Amino acid sequence: MYRSFKEIEKAVLERKTLKKLVLAASADDVALESVVRAQRNGIVDAQLVGDAEKTAKLLADLGENPKDYYITDEPDPVKAMKIACERVKSGEADMPMKGLMQSGDYLRGILDKSYGFLPEKGMLTEATVFEYDNRLITATDCAVVIAPEYDEKIKIINNAVTFVKALGAEMPKVAVITPVEIVNPKIPSTVDAAMLAVANRRGQIKNCIVDGPLALDNAISAESAAHKGIVSDVAGSADILLLPDLDSGNLMLKAVIYMMNTVSSSNIIGTLVPVVMTSRSDTPENKYNSILTAVIRA
């Protein structure tokens, strides 16, 4: 299991397999900076679709020669996303990346069945990876699924397990996060957590270890779990945090990034191709990390 984004970067560089990335709505200084860094490092061969004049100026501001990049002029973000999706579908590109556009417009492109990004009966989810205590933890879902039902939580787990296995985890440990570590019928998330844990033990959820309900402190801190007398293969060493809903996921993500100043990445998962989707407020480093986790998955 990779323990940091530096380790992922090292692994990607050692593979020496250049991936073709297409940035939709490319006139975005922060996203462009991360793409330029990835291209300079020999990780991606970038295609830029957006306002060509603005994109070229931003590249020049970054010390790059715009002529070294494949730029397609399409100022409309929705049309730019369509071009990006068509290129991935045709094999001209390996993965799309979100530039200066609304998340809804970006996701509509990914969900469009004509491009074939989503497997039959699949579900689109999001995974945020962040560094904590000398390891990588993946939180899901922080951006797509608003209020998952029990069956949807199983799909979120399955997507996350496949994704985390690409990060080197042989048997990912999944902590089902709730406000408390005991089952309380008045808190539906704790009931779901207990059901998911039992389903895992009975082999209905495979290729991982699931436990819950677990409060966040118990999931990531062995000391906290021991203090509360929790005996679990997951407590204190979770690889995946399954959040109850988008509200809690988004709040946790923003707290981790802005209050703890933790580096992170964000990807859409459950798709047949890697998908880079970050917040418009993400830093160039976090957008670069998101490219790394997409490439390592590929």
C-alpha positions as CSV (number, residue, x, y, z in Angstrom):
1,M,0.0,0.0,0.0
2,Y,1.4,3.4,-1.0
3,R,1.8,5.6,2.0
4,S,2.0,9.0,0.4
5,F,1.5,10.8,-2.9
6,K,5.3,10.9,-3.3
7,E,5.3,7.1,-3.3
8,I,2.5,7.1,-5.9
9,E,4.5,9.6,-8.0
10,K,7.6,7.5,-7.8
11,A,5.7,4.4,-8.9
12,V,4.1,6.2,-11.8
13,L,7.4,7.6,-13.0
14,E,9.0,4.1,-12.8
15,R,6.2,2.7,-15.0
16,K,7.2,5.1,-17.8
17,T,3.8,4.8,-19.4
18,L,2.6,8.2,-20.8
19,K,-1.1,8.6,-20.4
20,K,-3.1,10.9,-22.7
21,L,-5.1,13.3,-20.6
22,V,-7.7,15.8,-22.0
23,L,-8.5,18.8,-19.9
24,A,-12.0,20.1,-20.6
25,A,-12.5,23.9,-20.2
26,S,-8.8,24.4,-20.1
27,A,-8.6,28.1,-19.4
28,D,-8.1,27.4,-15.7
29,D,-4.8,28.6,-14.2
30,V,-4.8,26.1,-11.3
31,A,-5.9,23.0,-13.3
32,L,-3.5,24.0,-16.1
33,E,-0.6,24.3,-13.6
34,S,-1.1,20.8,-12.4
35,V,-1.4,19.5,-16.0
36,V,1.8,21.3,-17.0
37,R,3.6,19.8,-14.0
38,A,2.4,16.3,-15.0
39,Q,3.5,16.8,-18.6
40,R,6.9,18.2,-17.5
41,N,7.4,15.1,-15.4
42,G,6.6,12.8,-18.3
43,I,3.4,11.5,-16.7
44,V,0.8,12.7,-19.2
45,D,0.6,13.9,-22.8
46,A,-1.9,16.8,-22.4
47,Q,-4.7,17.8,-24.7
48,L,-6.3,21.1,-23.9
49,V,-9.9,21.9,-24.9
50,G,-11.2,25.4,-24.1
51,D,-10.7,29.1,-24.9
52,A,-7.5,28.8,-27.0
53,E,-6.4,32.4,-26.6
54,K,-6.8,32.3,-22.8
55,T,-5.3,28.9,-22.5
56,A,-2.2,29.9,-24.5
57,K,-1.7,33.0,-22.4
58,L,-1.9,30.9,-19.2
59,L,0.6,28.5,-20.6
60,A,3.0,31.3,-21.4
61,D,2.6,32.7,-17.9
62,L,3.6,29.3,-16.6
63,G,6.8,29.4,-18.8
64,E,5.5,27.0,-21.4
65,N,5.4,27.3,-25.2
66,P,1.8,27.0,-26.2
67,K,2.9,25.4,-29.5
68,D,4.1,22.4,-27.5
69,Y,0.5,21.6,-26.5
70,Y,-2.4,20.2,-28.5
71,I,-5.0,23.0,-28.0
72,T,-8.5,22.9,-29.4
73,D,-10.5,26.1,-29.3
74,E,-13.9,25.7,-27.8
75,P,-14.9,28.4,-25.3
76,D,-18.2,26.7,-24.3
77,P,-17.5,24.4,-21.3
78,V,-20.3,22.0,-22.2
79,K,-19.1,21.6,-25.8
80,A,-15.5,21.3,-24.5
81,M,-16.6,18.4,-22.3
82,K,-18.3,16.8,-25.2
83,I,-15.1,16.9,-27.3
84,A,-13.1,15.5,-24.3
85,C,-15.5,12.6,-23.9
86,E,-15.5,11.8,-27.6
87,R,-11.7,11.6,-27.6
88,V,-11.7,9.2,-24.6
89,K,-14.4,7.1,-26.3
90,S,-12.4,6.9,-29.6
91,G,-9.1,6.2,-27.8
92,E,-7.5,9.5,-28.7
93,A,-7.3,10.2,-25.0
94,D,-7.1,7.9,-21.9
95,M,-8.8,10.1,-19.3
96,P,-10.8,13.3,-18.9
97,M,-10.0,16.1,-16.4
98,K,-12.3,18.8,-15.2
99,G,-11.2,22.4,-15.8
100,L,-13.1,25.6,-15.3
101,M,-16.6,24.3,-15.4
102,Q,-19.5,23.3,-13.2
103,S,-19.3,19.9,-11.7
104,G,-22.9,19.1,-12.9
105,D,-21.9,19.8,-16.5
106,Y,-18.8,17.6,-16.1
107,L,-20.7,14.7,-14.6
108,R,-23.4,14.9,-17.2
109,G,-20.7,14.1,-19.8
110,I,-19.3,11.2,-17.8
111,L,-22.9,9.8,-17.3
112,D,-23.8,10.1,-20.9
113,K,-24.4,6.5,-22.0
114,S,-23.3,7.2,-25.5
115,Y,-19.7,7.4,-24.3
116,G,-19.8,4.1,-22.4
117,F,-17.8,5.3,-19.4
118,L,-20.1,3.6,-16.9
119,P,-20.6,-0.2,-16.8
120,E,-24.1,-1.6,-17.0
121,K,-25.8,-1.5,-13.6
122,G,-22.8,0.5,-12.3
123,M,-22.9,3.6,-10.1
124,L,-20.8,6.7,-10.3
125,T,-19.1,7.6,-7.0
126,E,-16.3,9.9,-5.8
127,A,-13.2,9.0,-3.8
128,T,-11.0,11.5,-1.9
129,V,-7.6,10.3,-0.9
130,F,-5.7,12.1,1.8
131,E,-2.5,11.7,3.8
132,Y,-2.8,11.0,7.5
133,D,-0.4,9.6,10.1
134,N,2.1,8.3,7.5
135,R,-0.6,6.5,5.4
136,L,-3.2,7.2,2.7
137,I,-6.9,7.1,3.6
138,T,-9.7,7.1,1.1
139,A,-13.0,8.9,2.0
140,T,-16.2,8.2,0.0
141,D,-18.5,9.6,-1.1
142,C,-17.7,13.3,-0.7
143,A,-19.2,14.8,-3.9
144,V,-21.6,12.7,-5.9
145,V,-24.1,10.5,-4.0
146,I,-26.3,12.7,-1.8
147,A,-28.1,10.3,0.6
148,P,-27.2,6.7,-0.2
149,E,-29.5,3.9,0.7
150,Y,-28.2,0.5,2.0
151,D,-27.8,-1.0,-1.5
152,E,-26.1,2.1,-2.8
153,K,-23.6,1.9,0.1
154,I,-22.6,-1.5,-1.1
155,K,-21.9,-0.1,-4.5
156,I,-19.9,2.7,-3.0
157,I,-17.8,0.2,-1.0
158,N,-17.2,-2.0,-4.1
159,N,-16.1,1.0,-6.1
160,A,-13.8,2.2,-3.4
161,V,-12.3,-1.3,-2.8
162,T,-11.4,-1.6,-6.5
163,F,-9.9,1.9,-6.5
164,V,-7.9,1.3,-3.3
165,K,-6.5,-2.0,-4.6
166,A,-4.9,0.1,-7.3
167,L,-3.2,2.0,-4.6
168,G,-1.6,-1.2,-3.4
169,A,-4.0,-2.5,-0.6
170,E,-4.4,-6.2,-0.9
171,M,-7.4,-6.5,1.5
172,P,-8.7,-3.0,2.1
173,K,-10.2,-2.2,5.5
174,V,-13.5,-0.4,5.3
175,A,-14.8,1.6,8.3
176,V,-18.5,2.5,8.1
177,I,-18.5,5.9,9.7
178,T,-21.4,7.0,12.0
179,P,-21.7,9.5,14.9
180,V,-21.4,6.7,17.5
181,E,-19.9,3.2,17.6
182,I,-23.0,1.5,18.9
183,V,-26.2,0.5,17.0
184,N,-29.0,3.0,17.7
185,P,-32.3,2.5,15.8
186,K,-32.8,6.3,16.0
187,I,-29.6,6.8,14.0
188,P,-30.3,5.0,10.7
189,S,-26.6,5.1,9.6
190,T,-25.7,2.9,12.6
191,V,-28.2,0.3,11.5
192,D,-26.8,0.3,7.9
193,A,-23.3,0.0,9.3
194,A,-24.1,-3.1,11.3
195,M,-25.9,-4.7,8.3
196,L,-22.9,-3.9,6.0
197,A,-20.5,-5.5,8.5
198,V,-22.6,-8.7,8.8
199,A,-23.0,-8.8,5.0
200,N,-19.2,-8.7,4.7
201,R,-18.7,-11.5,7.2
202,R,-21.2,-13.6,5.2
203,G,-19.4,-13.0,2.0
204,Q,-22.0,-10.8,0.4
205,I,-19.4,-7.9,0.2
206,K,-16.1,-9.4,-1.0
207,N,-12.4,-8.5,-1.3
208,C,-12.3,-6.3,1.8
209,I,-12.9,-6.2,5.6
210,V,-15.9,-4.1,6.7
211,D,-16.7,-3.0,10.2
212,G,-19.1,-0.6,11.7
213,P,-20.7,1.3,13.2
214,L,-17.4,3.2,13.9
215,A,-17.1,6.8,14.9
216,L,-14.4,8.7,13.0
217,D,-11.9,8.7,15.9
218,N,-12.2,4.9,16.3
219,A,-11.7,4.3,12.6
220,I,-8.4,6.2,12.3
221,S,-7.0,6.1,15.9
222,A,-5.9,2.8,17.4
223,E,-5.5,4.6,20.8
224,S,-9.1,5.9,20.7
225,A,-10.4,2.4,19.8
226,A,-8.4,0.8,22.6
227,H,-9.6,3.4,25.1
228,K,-13.2,2.6,24.2
229,G,-12.6,-1.1,24.3
230,I,-13.3,-1.6,20.6
231,V,-11.9,-4.9,19.3
232,S,-11.8,-4.8,15.5
233,D,-9.6,-5.6,12.5
234,V,-10.6,-2.2,11.0
235,A,-10.6,0.2,14.0
236,G,-7.5,2.4,14.0
237,S,-6.3,1.2,10.6
238,A,-9.0,1.9,8.1
239,D,-8.0,2.3,4.5
240,I,-11.5,3.4,3.4
241,L,-14.0,5.6,5.3
242,L,-17.6,5.1,4.1
243,L,-19.3,8.4,5.0
244,P,-23.1,8.4,5.8
245,D,-24.0,11.0,3.2
246,L,-22.8,13.8,1.0
247,D,-23.3,16.4,3.8
248,S,-20.9,14.7,6.2
249,G,-18.5,13.7,3.3
250,N,-18.2,17.2,2.0
251,L,-17.8,18.7,5.4
252,M,-15.1,16.2,6.3
253,L,-13.3,16.8,3.0
254,K,-13.2,20.6,3.4
255,A,-12.1,20.3,7.1
256,V,-9.3,17.9,6.2
257,I,-8.0,20.1,3.4
258,Y,-8.5,23.6,4.9
259,M,-8.2,23.1,8.6
260,M,-5.6,20.4,8.6
261,N,-3.8,21.6,5.5
262,T,-3.6,18.0,4.3
263,V,-2.7,17.1,0.7
264,S,-5.4,15.1,-1.2
265,S,-6.7,13.9,-4.5
266,S,-10.2,13.5,-5.9
267,N,-11.4,11.1,-8.6
268,I,-14.7,9.8,-10.0
269,I,-14.7,6.0,-9.6
270,G,-16.9,3.2,-10.7
271,T,-16.1,4.1,-14.3
272,L,-14.4,2.1,-17.0
273,V,-11.8,4.8,-17.5
274,P,-10.0,7.0,-14.9
275,V,-11.7,10.3,-14.3
276,V,-10.1,13.4,-12.7
277,M,-12.6,15.6,-10.9
278,T,-11.5,18.2,-8.4
279,S,-13.1,21.2,-6.8
280,R,-12.5,24.6,-8.5
281,S,-11.0,25.7,-5.2
282,D,-8.4,22.9,-5.0
283,T,-4.8,23.7,-5.0
284,P,-2.4,22.9,-8.0
285,E,-0.8,20.2,-5.8
286,N,-4.1,18.5,-5.0
287,K,-5.1,18.6,-8.7
288,Y,-1.7,17.1,-9.5
289,N,-2.2,14.4,-6.9
290,S,-5.6,13.7,-8.6
291,I,-3.8,13.1,-11.9
292,L,-1.4,10.7,-10.1
293,T,-4.2,8.6,-8.5
294,A,-6.0,8.5,-11.9
295,V,-2.8,7.4,-13.7
296,I,-1.9,4.7,-11.1
297,R,-5.4,3.3,-11.5
298,A,-4.9,3.2,-15.2
